[in-house]
């Protein structure tokens, strides 16, 4: 359950990061200086980190479901033998 919470949290953070990137691009279009470019690069970095965390937690949950399904299949096979 903790992995699901972390997946939801990192997905929301990645979504807000995407919104921040769009806002940062519009800010760079209106006024182009070092601070807007720096803010864009930092926002892009945090967005990438949050997407990587989301993919990591998704992979962990996927492996766990795969293992549970494998155990269920083995249990069904074991029950059919008796």
C-alpha positions in Angstrom: 0.0 0.0 0.0 2.9 2.3 0.7 4.2 1.9 -2.9 0.8 2.9 -4.3 0.8 6.0 -2.1 4.3 6.9 -3.3 3.3 6.2 -7.0 0.3 8.6 -6.6 2.4 11.2 -4.9 5.2 11.1 -7.5 2.6 11.1 -10.4 0.9 14.2 -9.0 4.3 15.9 -8.6 5.2 15.0 -12.2 1.8 16.4 -13.3 2.4 19.7 -11.4 5.9 19.7 -12.8 4.5 19.5 -16.4 2.2 22.5 -15.6 5.2 24.4 -14.2 7.2 23.7 -17.4 4.4 25.1 -19.5 4.2 28.2 -17.3 8.0 28.5 -17.5 7.9 28.3 -21.3 5.3 31.1 -21.5 7.4 33.2 -19.1 10.5 32.7 -21.2 8.6 33.8 -24.3 7.4 37.0 -22.7 10.8 37.9 -21.1 13.9 36.1 -22.0 16.7 36.4 -19.5 19.0 34.2 -17.4 16.6 33.8 -14.5 13.8 32.5 -16.7 16.1 30.0 -18.4 17.6 28.9 -15.1 14.0 28.4 -13.7 13.1 26.4 -16.7 16.2 24.2 -16.4 15.5 23.6 -12.7 11.8 22.8 -13.3 12.7 20.4 -16.1 15.2 18.7 -13.8 12.6 18.2 -11.1 10.1 17.0 -13.6 12.4 14.4 -14.9 13.2 13.2 -11.4 9.5 12.9 -10.5 8.8 11.0 -13.8 11.7 8.6 -13.0 10.3 8.1 -9.5 6.8 7.4 -10.9 8.3 4.8 -13.4 10.3 3.2 -10.6 7.2 2.8 -8.3 5.1 1.7 -11.2 7.7 -1.0 -12.0 7.8 -2.2 -8.4 4.0 -2.5 -8.2 3.9 -4.3 -11.6 6.5 -6.8 -10.4 4.5 -7.4 -7.2 1.3 -8.0 -9.2 3.1 -10.3 -11.5 4.4 -12.3 -8.5 0.9 -12.5 -7.0 -0.6 -13.7 -10.2 2.2 -16.3 -10.6 1.5 -17.5 -7.0 -2.2 -17.7 -7.7 -1.6 -19.8 -10.8 0.6 -22.2 -8.9 -1.9 -22.5 -6.2 -4.7 -23.3 -8.7 -2.4 -26.0 -10.3 -1.7 -27.4 -6.8 -5.4 -27.6 -5.9 -6.3 -29.3 -9.2 -3.8 -32.1 -8.5 -5.6 -33.2 -5.4 
